[in-house]
Structure formats: structure tokens, C-alpha cells
């Protein structure tokens, strides 16, 4: 399945996800079918079928992987952003998934099928963000000695 606008790759999302995330004025346009979700960061299309397209401005939330998403939620259910996860790792010394969840409150109110634009659990994206944050932290500390001097 490819996006009808950009031709990019897409995944499938259940209509329940789309129904919960489109603005109230567009809810009547949501059909009870599976939708495609465009995975390309520079494309304005989020959800689509053969005859319906929902763009970023049709949704109540911004999609975290789209360019310039603000806020950039990783956990939509608990409203935890990428910046909060990075902060937990870089500034609050979290090293594990469990520690990040404890610090940020991620995954405390799980209703992913309704809240996450992908209609899936956010845990893989939290884990990926932790990995990136750990790499950032390693790069930032590799040029200093134990007394934090260059």
C-alpha cells in the first residue's frame, strides 16, 4: 500500500484509530474500513482510503514522525514527548525502559488503539528514543574526562 499523494510507504490502521483522532467536524467522513497511514515524514497525508484522505490539519494531534511535529509525542496516551524521554536519559540518568517509564509516566494510561496515530503500542518507539538518547549522551560525554573537562 502506498500513499496516494507522495507514493511513499504506508501501513494499515483500523478505523477506530482514525475515528478517535480526526477533528469532530470530520468524524462523519470516517468509514468503517481499514485506512492506510502514510509513513513519509515530509508528506501532509496521514490517513487514506481509495476515496478519502485525512491530512495533518484534519487531526486533533500532530503525528510524531511527521516533519516539524509539535509536540512530538512518543506516548500519546500519557502525553510523553521525545524531549521528555531524552531528558530522562541524558539529564536524569535513566538507563532502562523501566526507569524512563518511571520518570516520565509513559504508558500509564494505555489506550493506544485510540490515541496513537499508528494504532499500536508506543513501547517500540520509546525503546528507540532511549537508544538514540543513550547515543547522544555517549557522544556528549566522550570528549570529556572524569572531571567534566575537555
N, C-alpha and C positions, 0 to 999 in steps of 0.2 A: 504494500500500500504506500502510495506517495502523495505528498501534499499537492492539491490542485493549483496552488499559486506558485510555489517555488520548485516543485518537483522533488523536494527533499524527502528524506526518510520519515516514516511515521509509524506509530504504534496504535494499538486499538484500546479504546476506553469505553466503558459501559455508559449508557445514557444517564444512570443515576448520578454519576460524577458531573456530567455536563449540566444536568438539571440543577444541581446544588451550586454550581459556580457561575452560571450566566446571570447577568443582572435581571431583576424581576420583570422588566419590560420585554425581555427576550425569552422567558420561560415557555411561552406558548409555541415558540418555534422549535423546541426540543422534541424530537420524535423518540419513540421507544425502540431505538435501534443502537447498535454499536457505532461509535464515532472513531474517526482517525484523529490522532493528535500529532501535529507537526513538531518534529524534534529539532528543527533547524533554528539556531539562536537568532538569526537575522530576519526570519520570516514573521510577518504580522499575524498569520493564521495560527490559531490554536486548535480548534476542533472543526471537523468537517465530515460531511457525508457526500454522496453524489450530487445532492441538490441544496445543501445548506453549509454555510461557512460562518464560524464564530471567530472573530478577531480578538486581539488582546483587549481592546477597549469595550468589548461586549461582556467581559468577565468582571466579577466582583473583586478578584485578586489578580496580582501580576504573577506570571509564570516564571519561576526562579531561574530557569535555564535560558530564558529569552534575554537578548541583549538589553542592557540598562534596566533590568528588573529592579523595582524599588517599592517595597523592601524585597530582599532576596531571601524569602523563606525557604528553609530546608525542611522543617517540620511545620506544616500548615496547621495541624490540629492544636499544637501548643504555641504557635506563633513564634518559633525559634528561627532566627536568621543565620545565614552563613557567618556573618560577623560575630555573633554570639558564640558560635561553635569555635571559631578561630580564637576568639578571646579566651575561651575556657582552656584551650590547649596552650596558647602562646603566653598568656599572662597569668593564668590561674593554675598552671602546671598539670592539667588533666592529661592523662596518657592513655586512657582506655575509653571504650564506648560507654561503659557503666559510669565512669567519672564524669564524662561530658554530659550524659543524661542527668546525673545528679546535680550538676552545676547549672545547667540551662533549663531544666524542666521539660526537655524534649520527650515526646512520646508518652505524656501523662494523660492525654485526652484523645486517645486513638479512635478516629473516625475517618480513616484515610480514604476510603472509597468516596466519601462526600467532600472532603476538604482538600486533598492533594490533587492538583490538576492531572496527574498521571493515574489517579485512582488506585494507587498502590501504597504500601507501607514505605515510609521515608528512611527506614534504617539503613539500606544500602547507600543512600545519599549522605546520611550522617557519617557513616564509616568513611566514605570517600573524602568528605570535607575534613575529617580528622586526619586522614593520611596526608592531605595537602597541607594542613596546618602544621603537622609534625615536620614535613619537609621544609616549610617556611621557617620554622623555628630552628631547625638544624642549619640552614643557610645563614640565618641571622646570628647564630652563636659560633659558627665555625671560624670566624675571623677574630675571635677574642680569646684571651687567656682566662684563667680561673678568677682573676680579679676584675674581669669585665673590661680589660684594657685592650686596645687594638694591637 
